[in-house]
Amino acid sequence: MTDVGLCLKVAQAKYNISSAELARRLDVAPIQVLRWRKSKNLKFHTVEQLINEFGIGLDEFCSLGS
């Protein structure tokens, strides 16, 4: 099982995107990104939005938490 929150944290660091910037790009409140970062799993639709924003595939995103 992949820890999606950890994958998100690593992706943000790797691509140098702050939580505030990611929230702005996805049109969500900054607190929502912080909740995602603490979550072990997310809805697939949310993960799709994230990987599209980072410009990476699902496999690459999931491997970031390894």
N, CA, C and O atoms as a Maestro MAE file, in Angstrom:
{
 s_m_m2io_version
 :::
 2.0.0
}

f_m_ct {
 s_m_title
 :::
 protein
 m_atom[264] {
  # First column is atom index #
  i_m_mmod_type
  r_m_x_coord
  r_m_y_coord
  r_m_z_coord
  i_m_residue_number
  s_m_chain_name
  s_m_pdb_residue_name
  s_m_pdb_atom_name
  i_m_atomic_number
  :::
  1 25 0.848 -1.182 0.000 1 A "MET " " N  " 7
  2 3 0.000 0.000 0.000 1 A "MET " " CA " 6
  3 2 0.892 1.244 0.000 1 A "MET " " C  " 6
  4 15 1.853 1.329 0.764 1 A "MET " " O  " 8
  5 25 0.575 2.170 -0.833 2 A "THR " " N  " 7
  6 3 1.344 3.405 -0.961 2 A "THR " " CA " 6
  7 2 0.800 4.476 -0.030 2 A "THR " " C  " 6
  8 15 -0.413 4.658 0.076 2 A "THR " " O  " 8
  9 25 1.690 5.177 0.639 3 A "ASP " " N  " 7
  10 3 1.317 6.312 1.493 3 A "ASP " " CA " 6
  11 2 1.250 7.545 0.581 3 A "ASP " " C  " 6
  12 15 2.277 8.152 0.276 3 A "ASP " " O  " 8
  13 25 0.059 7.902 0.157 4 A "VAL " " N  " 7
  14 3 -0.127 8.979 -0.809 4 A "VAL " " CA " 6
  15 2 0.338 10.324 -0.253 4 A "VAL " " C  " 6
  16 15 0.884 11.145 -0.991 4 A "VAL " " O  " 8
  17 25 0.129 10.551 1.024 5 A "GLY " " N  " 7
  18 3 0.581 11.799 1.637 5 A "GLY " " CA " 6
  19 2 2.090 11.951 1.557 5 A "GLY " " C  " 6
  20 15 2.601 13.035 1.275 5 A "GLY " " O  " 8
  21 25 2.794 10.864 1.805 6 A "LEU " " N  " 7
  22 3 4.249 10.885 1.705 6 A "LEU " " CA " 6
  23 2 4.676 11.131 0.258 6 A "LEU " " C  " 6
  24 15 5.611 11.891 0.003 6 A "LEU " " O  " 8
  25 25 3.995 10.491 -0.678 7 A "CYS " " N  " 7
  26 3 4.292 10.705 -2.100 7 A "CYS " " CA " 6
  27 2 4.112 12.172 -2.467 7 A "CYS " " C  " 6
  28 15 4.918 12.738 -3.204 7 A "CYS " " O  " 8
  29 25 3.058 12.780 -1.952 8 A "LEU " " N  " 7
  30 3 2.798 14.195 -2.220 8 A "LEU " " CA " 6
  31 2 3.907 15.065 -1.644 8 A "LEU " " C  " 6
  32 15 4.388 15.977 -2.316 8 A "LEU " " O  " 8
  33 25 4.317 14.795 -0.415 9 A "LYS " " N  " 7
  34 3 5.392 15.574 0.206 9 A "LYS " " CA " 6
  35 2 6.673 15.493 -0.616 9 A "LYS " " C  " 6
  36 15 7.331 16.504 -0.858 9 A "LYS " " O  " 8
  37 25 7.019 14.285 -1.041 10 A "VAL " " N  " 7
  38 3 8.244 14.089 -1.815 10 A "VAL " " CA " 6
  39 2 8.131 14.785 -3.175 10 A "VAL " " C  " 6
  40 15 9.086 15.413 -3.634 10 A "VAL " " O  " 8
  41 25 6.964 14.674 -3.818 11 A "ALA " " N  " 7
  42 3 6.757 15.331 -5.116 11 A "ALA " " CA " 6
  43 2 6.884 16.842 -4.986 11 A "ALA " " C  " 6
  44 15 7.494 17.492 -5.836 11 A "ALA " " O  " 8
  45 25 6.318 17.397 -3.936 12 A "GLN " " N  " 7
  46 3 6.419 18.840 -3.732 12 A "GLN " " CA " 6
  47 2 7.875 19.268 -3.559 12 A "GLN " " C  " 6
  48 15 8.298 20.286 -4.108 12 A "GLN " " O  " 8
  49 25 8.623 18.502 -2.808 13 A "ALA " " N  " 7
  50 3 10.039 18.827 -2.604 13 A "ALA " " CA " 6
  51 2 10.818 18.666 -3.909 13 A "ALA " " C  " 6
  52 15 11.638 19.515 -4.259 13 A "ALA " " O  " 8
  53 25 10.558 17.583 -4.619 14 A "LYS " " N  " 7
  54 3 11.283 17.300 -5.864 14 A "LYS " " CA " 6
  55 2 11.025 18.364 -6.926 14 A "LYS " " C  " 6
  56 15 11.942 18.778 -7.635 14 A "LYS " " O  " 8
  57 25 9.777 18.802 -7.031 15 A "TYR " " N  " 7
  58 3 9.410 19.768 -8.068 15 A "TYR " " CA " 6
  59 2 9.322 21.200 -7.532 15 A "TYR " " C  " 6
  60 15 8.919 22.118 -8.246 15 A "TYR " " O  " 8
  61 25 9.704 21.373 -6.266 16 A "ASN " " N  " 7
  62 3 9.776 22.697 -5.649 16 A "ASN " " CA " 6
  63 2 8.454 23.470 -5.762 16 A "ASN " " C  " 6
  64 15 8.419 24.611 -6.223 16 A "ASN " " O  " 8
  65 25 7.377 22.819 -5.330 17 A "ILE " " N  " 7
  66 3 6.053 23.440 -5.347 17 A "ILE " " CA " 6
  67 2 5.541 23.489 -3.909 17 A "ILE " " C  " 6
  68 15 5.328 22.448 -3.288 17 A "ILE " " O  " 8
  69 25 5.348 24.679 -3.389 18 A "SER " " N  " 7
  70 3 4.856 24.830 -2.020 18 A "SER " " CA " 6
  71 2 3.389 24.406 -1.924 18 A "SER " " C  " 6
  72 15 2.687 24.304 -2.930 18 A "SER " " O  " 8
  73 25 2.954 24.167 -0.711 19 A "SER " " N  " 7
  74 3 1.549 23.807 -0.499 19 A "SER " " CA " 6
  75 2 0.631 24.947 -0.922 19 A "SER " " C  " 6
  76 15 -0.434 24.707 -1.490 19 A "SER " " O  " 8
  77 25 1.034 26.183 -0.650 20 A "ALA " " N  " 7
  78 3 0.219 27.339 -1.040 20 A "ALA " " CA " 6
  79 2 0.111 27.434 -2.557 20 A "ALA " " C  " 6
  80 15 -0.965 27.712 -3.088 20 A "ALA " " O  " 8
  81 25 1.214 27.204 -3.254 21 A "GLU " " N  " 7
  82 3 1.200 27.258 -4.717 21 A "GLU " " CA " 6
  83 2 0.352 26.130 -5.295 21 A "GLU " " C  " 6
  84 15 -0.414 26.343 -6.235 21 A "GLU " " O  " 8
  85 25 0.490 24.936 -4.736 22 A "LEU " " N  " 7
  86 3 -0.296 23.802 -5.213 22 A "LEU " " CA " 6
  87 2 -1.786 24.060 -4.989 22 A "LEU " " C  " 6
  88 15 -2.609 23.757 -5.853 22 A "LEU " " O  " 8
  89 25 -2.125 24.611 -3.846 23 A "ALA " " N  " 7
  90 3 -3.520 24.940 -3.553 23 A "ALA " " CA " 6
  91 2 -4.061 25.946 -4.568 23 A "ALA " " C  " 6
  92 15 -5.184 25.807 -5.054 23 A "ALA " " O  " 8
  93 25 -3.264 26.948 -4.879 24 A "ARG " " N  " 7
  94 3 -3.689 27.955 -5.857 24 A "ARG " " CA " 6
  95 2 -3.922 27.311 -7.220 24 A "ARG " " C  " 6
  96 15 -4.928 27.583 -7.875 24 A "ARG " " O  " 8
  97 25 -2.998 26.462 -7.644 25 A "ARG " " N  " 7
  98 3 -3.113 25.815 -8.955 25 A "ARG " " CA " 6
  99 2 -4.329 24.896 -9.052 25 A "ARG " " C  " 6
  100 15 -4.949 24.784 -10.109 25 A "ARG " " O  " 8
  101 25 -4.663 24.239 -7.937 26 A "LEU " " N  " 7
  102 3 -5.789 23.298 -7.943 26 A "LEU " " CA " 6
  103 2 -7.094 23.933 -7.474 26 A "LEU " " C  " 6
  104 15 -8.130 23.271 -7.410 26 A "LEU " " O  " 8
  105 25 -7.034 25.234 -7.146 27 A "ASP " " N  " 7
  106 3 -8.206 25.983 -6.702 27 A "ASP " " CA " 6
  107 2 -8.856 25.351 -5.469 27 A "ASP " " C  " 6
  108 15 -10.069 25.147 -5.415 27 A "ASP " " O  " 8
  109 25 -8.012 25.051 -4.486 28 A "VAL " " N  " 7
  110 3 -8.489 24.556 -3.192 28 A "VAL " " CA " 6
  111 2 -7.870 25.416 -2.105 28 A "VAL " " C  " 6
  112 15 -6.924 26.162 -2.358 28 A "VAL " " O  " 8
  113 25 -8.395 25.314 -0.911 29 A "ALA " " N  " 7
  114 3 -7.831 26.053 0.227 29 A "ALA " " CA " 6
  115 2 -6.484 25.433 0.601 29 A "ALA " " C  " 6
  116 15 -6.311 24.218 0.505 29 A "ALA " " O  " 8
  117 25 -5.539 26.259 1.023 30 A "PRO " " N  " 7
  118 3 -4.230 25.716 1.425 30 A "PRO " " CA " 6
  119 2 -4.313 24.639 2.502 30 A "PRO " " C  " 6
  120 15 -3.504 23.711 2.513 30 A "PRO " " O  " 8
  121 25 -5.284 24.755 3.406 31 A "ILE " " N  " 7
  122 3 -5.434 23.739 4.452 31 A "ILE " " CA " 6
  123 2 -5.751 22.372 3.844 31 A "ILE " " C  " 6
  124 15 -5.405 21.342 4.423 31 A "ILE " " O  " 8
  125 25 -6.405 22.357 2.683 32 A "GLN " " N  " 7
  126 3 -6.734 21.086 2.043 32 A "GLN " " CA " 6
  127 2 -5.468 20.350 1.618 32 A "GLN " " C  " 6
  128 15 -5.380 19.131 1.767 32 A "GLN " " O  " 8
  129 25 -4.497 21.072 1.095 33 A "VAL " " N  " 7
  130 3 -3.234 20.445 0.697 33 A "VAL " " CA " 6
  131 2 -2.543 19.872 1.936 33 A "VAL " " C  " 6
  132 15 -1.966 18.786 1.877 33 A "VAL " " O  " 8
  133 25 -2.597 20.585 3.038 34 A "LEU " " N  " 7
  134 3 -2.001 20.079 4.280 34 A "LEU " " CA " 6
  135 2 -2.698 18.804 4.743 34 A "LEU " " C  " 6
  136 15 -2.044 17.892 5.249 34 A "LEU " " O  " 8
  137 25 -4.006 18.733 4.577 35 A "ARG " " N  " 7
  138 3 -4.748 17.503 4.923 35 A "ARG " " CA " 6
  139 2 -4.314 16.356 4.024 35 A "ARG " " C  " 6
  140 15 -4.104 15.239 4.497 35 A "ARG " " O  " 8
  141 25 -4.179 16.625 2.732 36 A "TRP " " N  " 7
  142 3 -3.731 15.582 1.803 36 A "TRP " " CA " 6
  143 2 -2.361 15.065 2.196 36 A "TRP " " C  " 6
  144 15 -2.107 13.862 2.133 36 A "TRP " " O  " 8
  145 25 -1.464 15.976 2.605 37 A "ARG " " N  " 7
  146 3 -0.099 15.590 2.974 37 A "ARG " " CA " 6
  147 2 -0.080 14.649 4.184 37 A "ARG " " C  " 6
  148 15 0.852 13.859 4.336 37 A "ARG " " O  " 8
  149 25 -1.091 14.728 5.037 38 A "LYS " " N  " 7
  150 3 -1.168 13.886 6.234 38 A "LYS " " CA " 6
  151 2 -1.956 12.598 6.003 38 A "LYS " " C  " 6
  152 15 -1.979 11.717 6.863 38 A "LYS " " O  " 8
  153 25 -2.598 12.492 4.846 39 A "SER " " N  " 7
  154 3 -3.469 11.364 4.561 39 A "SER " " CA " 6
  155 2 -2.696 10.180 3.981 39 A "SER " " C  " 6
  156 15 -1.775 10.364 3.185 39 A "SER " " O  " 8
  157 25 -3.069 8.981 4.377 40 A "LYS " " N  " 7
  158 3 -2.463 7.765 3.829 40 A "LYS " " CA " 6
  159 2 -3.038 7.435 2.456 40 A "LYS " " C  " 6
  160 15 -2.358 6.834 1.624 40 A "LYS " " O  " 8
  161 25 -4.294 7.829 2.215 41 A "ASN " " N  " 7
  162 3 -4.915 7.568 0.920 41 A "ASN " " CA " 6
  163 2 -5.831 8.721 0.535 41 A "ASN " " C  " 6
  164 15 -6.308 9.473 1.385 41 A "ASN " " O  " 8
  165 25 -6.062 8.839 -0.756 42 A "LEU " " N  " 7
  166 3 -6.914 9.893 -1.304 42 A "LEU " " CA " 6
  167 2 -7.807 9.299 -2.379 42 A "LEU " " C  " 6
  168 15 -7.547 8.207 -2.885 42 A "LEU " " O  " 8
  169 25 -8.849 10.017 -2.719 43 A "LYS " " N  " 7
  170 3 -9.684 9.607 -3.844 43 A "LYS " " CA " 6
  171 2 -8.834 9.634 -5.112 43 A "LYS " " C  " 6
  172 15 -7.948 10.475 -5.267 43 A "LYS " " O  " 8
  173 25 -9.120 8.702 -6.010 44 A "PHE " " N  " 7
  174 3 -8.328 8.616 -7.231 44 A "PHE " " CA " 6
  175 2 -8.400 9.912 -8.034 44 A "PHE " " C  " 6
  176 15 -7.412 10.315 -8.649 44 A "PHE " " O  " 8
  177 25 -9.548 10.557 -8.034 45 A "HIS " " N  " 7
  178 3 -9.702 11.822 -8.759 45 A "HIS " " CA " 6
  179 2 -8.696 12.861 -8.248 45 A "HIS " " C  " 6
  180 15 -8.117 13.607 -9.037 45 A "HIS " " O  " 8
  181 25 -8.497 12.906 -6.950 46 A "THR " " N  " 7
  182 3 -7.550 13.854 -6.367 46 A "THR " " CA " 6
  183 2 -6.127 13.501 -6.782 46 A "THR " " C  " 6
  184 15 -5.343 14.384 -7.130 46 A "THR " " O  " 8
  185 25 -5.794 12.226 -6.745 47 A "VAL " " N  " 7
  186 3 -4.460 11.788 -7.171 47 A "VAL " " CA " 6
  187 2 -4.238 12.139 -8.642 47 A "VAL " " C  " 6
  188 15 -3.146 12.565 -9.019 47 A "VAL " " O  " 8
  189 25 -5.258 11.964 -9.465 48 A "GLU " " N  " 7
  190 3 -5.149 12.340 -10.888 48 A "GLU " " CA " 6
  191 2 -4.826 13.823 -11.033 48 A "GLU " " C  " 6
  192 15 -3.974 14.197 -11.839 48 A "GLU " " O  " 8
  193 25 -5.494 14.660 -10.268 49 A "GLN " " N  " 7
  194 3 -5.221 16.097 -10.316 49 A "GLN " " CA " 6
  195 2 -3.779 16.386 -9.926 49 A "GLN " " C  " 6
  196 15 -3.109 17.208 -10.551 49 A "GLN " " O  " 8
  197 25 -3.312 15.706 -8.896 50 A "LEU " " N  " 7
  198 3 -1.945 15.925 -8.421 50 A "LEU " " CA " 6
  199 2 -0.917 15.508 -9.467 50 A "LEU " " C  " 6
  200 15 0.008 16.263 -9.768 50 A "LEU " " O  " 8
  201 25 -1.077 14.312 -10.018 51 A "ILE " " N  " 7
  202 3 -0.071 13.857 -10.992 51 A "ILE " " CA " 6
  203 2 -0.103 14.702 -12.253 51 A "ILE " " C  " 6
  204 15 0.933 14.913 -12.884 51 A "ILE " " O  " 8
  205 25 -1.263 15.182 -12.622 52 A "ASN " " N  " 7
  206 3 -1.343 16.084 -13.777 52 A "ASN " " CA " 6
  207 2 -0.615 17.393 -13.484 52 A "ASN " " C  " 6
  208 15 0.055 17.943 -14.358 52 A "ASN " " O  " 8
  209 25 -0.745 17.880 -12.277 53 A "GLU " " N  " 7
  210 3 -0.086 19.135 -11.904 53 A "GLU " " CA " 6
  211 2 1.432 18.972 -11.874 53 A "GLU " " C  " 6
  212 15 2.168 19.879 -12.263 53 A "GLU " " O  " 8
  213 25 1.895 17.814 -11.411 54 A "PHE " " N  " 7
  214 3 3.334 17.564 -11.379 54 A "PHE " " CA " 6
  215 2 3.874 17.115 -12.733 54 A "PHE " " C  " 6
  216 15 5.084 17.126 -12.958 54 A "PHE " " O  " 8
  217 25 2.981 16.721 -13.630 55 A "GLY " " N  " 7
  218 3 3.412 16.276 -14.956 55 A "GLY " " CA " 6
  219 2 4.112 14.927 -14.931 55 A "GLY " " C  " 6
  220 15 5.038 14.680 -15.703 55 A "GLY " " O  " 8
  221 25 3.659 14.055 -14.034 56 A "ILE " " N  " 7
  222 3 4.259 12.725 -13.924 56 A "ILE " " CA " 6
  223 2 3.168 11.672 -14.005 56 A "ILE " " C  " 6
  224 15 1.982 11.985 -13.905 56 A "ILE " " O  " 8
  225 25 3.571 10.432 -14.185 57 A "GLY " " N  " 7
  226 3 2.625 9.336 -14.246 57 A "GLY " " CA " 6
  227 2 2.299 8.803 -12.861 57 A "GLY " " C  " 6
  228 15 2.965 9.129 -11.878 57 A "GLY " " O  " 8
  229 25 1.273 7.985 -12.803 58 A "LEU " " N  " 7
  230 3 0.828 7.403 -11.534 58 A "LEU " " CA " 6
  231 2 1.918 6.532 -10.929 58 A "LEU " " C  " 6
  232 15 2.167 6.603 -9.725 58 A "LEU " " O  " 8
  233 25 2.570 5.712 -11.741 59 A "ASP " " N  " 7
  234 3 3.632 4.841 -11.226 59 A "ASP " " CA " 6
  235 2 4.765 5.639 -10.604 59 A "ASP " " C  " 6
  236 15 5.264 5.294 -9.534 59 A "ASP " " O  " 8
  237 25 5.168 6.710 -11.282 60 A "GLU " " N  " 7
  238 3 6.249 7.549 -10.751 60 A "GLU " " CA " 6
  239 2 5.827 8.203 -9.442 60 A "GLU " " C  " 6
  240 15 6.605 8.234 -8.489 60 A "GLU " " O  " 8
  241 25 4.599 8.726 -9.385 61 A "PHE " " N  " 7
  242 3 4.095 9.354 -8.166 61 A "PHE " " CA " 6
  243 2 4.102 8.369 -7.009 61 A "PHE " " C  " 6
  244 15 4.564 8.688 -5.913 61 A "PHE " " O  " 8
  245 25 3.586 7.164 -7.259 62 A "CYS " " N  " 7
  246 3 3.514 6.155 -6.194 62 A "CYS " " CA " 6
  247 2 4.891 5.692 -5.750 62 A "CYS " " C  " 6
  248 15 5.070 5.323 -4.589 62 A "CYS " " O  " 8
  249 25 5.848 5.705 -6.631 63 A "SER " " N  " 7
  250 3 7.203 5.257 -6.266 63 A "SER " " CA " 6
  251 2 7.932 6.288 -5.410 63 A "SER " " C  " 6
  252 15 8.938 5.964 -4.778 63 A "SER " " O  " 8
  253 25 7.440 7.523 -5.380 64 A "LEU " " N  " 7
  254 3 8.091 8.564 -4.588 64 A "LEU " " CA " 6
  255 2 8.041 8.287 -3.102 64 A "LEU " " C  " 6
  256 15 8.898 8.759 -2.354 64 A "LEU " " O  " 8
  257 25 7.061 7.538 -2.668 65 A "GLY " " N  " 7
  258 3 6.918 7.234 -1.249 65 A "GLY " " CA " 6
  259 2 7.716 6.028 -0.793 65 A "GLY " " C  " 6
  260 15 7.659 5.653 0.379 65 A "GLY " " O  " 8
  261 25 8.449 5.424 -1.692 66 A "SER " " N  " 7
  262 3 9.224 4.224 -1.352 66 A "SER " " CA " 6
  263 2 10.545 4.561 -0.719 66 A "SER " " C  " 6
  264 15 11.312 3.661 -0.376 66 A "SER " " O  " 8
  :::
 }
 m_bond[263] {
  # First column is bond index #
  i_m_from
  i_m_to
  i_m_order
  :::
  1 1 2 1
  2 2 3 1
  3 3 4 2
  4 3 5 1
  5 5 6 1
  6 6 7 1
  7 7 8 2
  8 7 9 1
  9 9 10 1
  10 10 11 1
  11 11 12 2
  12 11 13 1
  13 13 14 1
  14 14 15 1
  15 15 16 2
  16 15 17 1
  17 17 18 1
  18 18 19 1
  19 19 20 2
  20 19 21 1
  21 21 22 1
  22 22 23 1
  23 23 24 2
  24 23 25 1
  25 25 26 1
  26 26 27 1
  27 27 28 2
  28 27 29 1
  29 29 30 1
  30 30 31 1
  31 31 32 2
  32 31 33 1
  33 33 34 1
  34 34 35 1
  35 35 36 2
  36 35 37 1
  37 37 38 1
  38 38 39 1
  39 39 40 2
  40 39 41 1
  41 41 42 1
  42 42 43 1
  43 43 44 2
  44 43 45 1
  45 45 46 1
  46 46 47 1
  47 47 48 2
  48 47 49 1
  49 49 50 1
  50 50 51 1
  51 51 52 2
  52 51 53 1
  53 53 54 1
  54 54 55 1
  55 55 56 2
  56 55 57 1
  57 57 58 1
  58 58 59 1
  59 59 60 2
  60 59 61 1
  61 61 62 1
  62 62 63 1
  63 63 64 2
  64 63 65 1
  65 65 66 1
  66 66 67 1
  67 67 68 2
  68 67 69 1
  69 69 70 1
  70 70 71 1
  71 71 72 2
  72 71 73 1
  73 73 74 1
  74 74 75 1
  75 75 76 2
  76 75 77 1
  77 77 78 1
  78 78 79 1
  79 79 80 2
  80 79 81 1
  81 81 82 1
  82 82 83 1
  83 83 84 2
  84 83 85 1
  85 85 86 1
  86 86 87 1
  87 87 88 2
  88 87 89 1
  89 89 90 1
  90 90 91 1
  91 91 92 2
  92 91 93 1
  93 93 94 1
  94 94 95 1
  95 95 96 2
  96 95 97 1
  97 97 98 1
  98 98 99 1
  99 99 100 2
  100 99 101 1
  101 101 102 1
  102 102 103 1
  103 103 104 2
  104 103 105 1
  105 105 106 1
  106 106 107 1
  107 107 108 2
  108 107 109 1
  109 109 110 1
  110 110 111 1
  111 111 112 2
  112 111 113 1
  113 113 114 1
  114 114 115 1
  115 115 116 2
  116 115 117 1
  117 117 118 1
  118 118 119 1
  119 119 120 2
  120 119 121 1
  121 121 122 1
  122 122 123 1
  123 123 124 2
  124 123 125 1
  125 125 126 1
  126 126 127 1
  127 127 128 2
  128 127 129 1
  129 129 130 1
  130 130 131 1
  131 131 132 2
  132 131 133 1
  133 133 134 1
  134 134 135 1
  135 135 136 2
  136 135 137 1
  137 137 138 1
  138 138 139 1
  139 139 140 2
  140 139 141 1
  141 141 142 1
  142 142 143 1
  143 143 144 2
  144 143 145 1
  145 145 146 1
  146 146 147 1
  147 147 148 2
  148 147 149 1
  149 149 150 1
  150 150 151 1
  151 151 152 2
  152 151 153 1
  153 153 154 1
  154 154 155 1
  155 155 156 2
  156 155 157 1
  157 157 158 1
  158 158 159 1
  159 159 160 2
  160 159 161 1
  161 161 162 1
  162 162 163 1
  163 163 164 2
  164 163 165 1
  165 165 166 1
  166 166 167 1
  167 167 168 2
  168 167 169 1
  169 169 170 1
  170 170 171 1
  171 171 172 2
  172 171 173 1
  173 173 174 1
  174 174 175 1
  175 175 176 2
  176 175 177 1
  177 177 178 1
  178 178 179 1
  179 179 180 2
  180 179 181 1
  181 181 182 1
  182 182 183 1
  183 183 184 2
  184 183 185 1
  185 185 186 1
  186 186 187 1
  187 187 188 2
  188 187 189 1
  189 189 190 1
  190 190 191 1
  191 191 192 2
  192 191 193 1
  193 193 194 1
  194 194 195 1
  195 195 196 2
  196 195 197 1
  197 197 198 1
  198 198 199 1
  199 199 200 2
  200 199 201 1
  201 201 202 1
  202 202 203 1
  203 203 204 2
  204 203 205 1
  205 205 206 1
  206 206 207 1
  207 207 208 2
  208 207 209 1
  209 209 210 1
  210 210 211 1
  211 211 212 2
  212 211 213 1
  213 213 214 1
  214 214 215 1
  215 215 216 2
  216 215 217 1
  217 217 218 1
  218 218 219 1
  219 219 220 2
  220 219 221 1
  221 221 222 1
  222 222 223 1
  223 223 224 2
  224 223 225 1
  225 225 226 1
  226 226 227 1
  227 227 228 2
  228 227 229 1
  229 229 230 1
  230 230 231 1
  231 231 232 2
  232 231 233 1
  233 233 234 1
  234 234 235 1
  235 235 236 2
  236 235 237 1
  237 237 238 1
  238 238 239 1
  239 239 240 2
  240 239 241 1
  241 241 242 1
  242 242 243 1
  243 243 244 2
  244 243 245 1
  245 245 246 1
  246 246 247 1
  247 247 248 2
  248 247 249 1
  249 249 250 1
  250 250 251 1
  251 251 252 2
  252 251 253 1
  253 253 254 1
  254 254 255 1
  255 255 256 2
  256 255 257 1
  257 257 258 1
  258 258 259 1
  259 259 260 2
  260 259 261 1
  261 261 262 1
  262 262 263 1
  263 263 264 2
  :::
 }
}
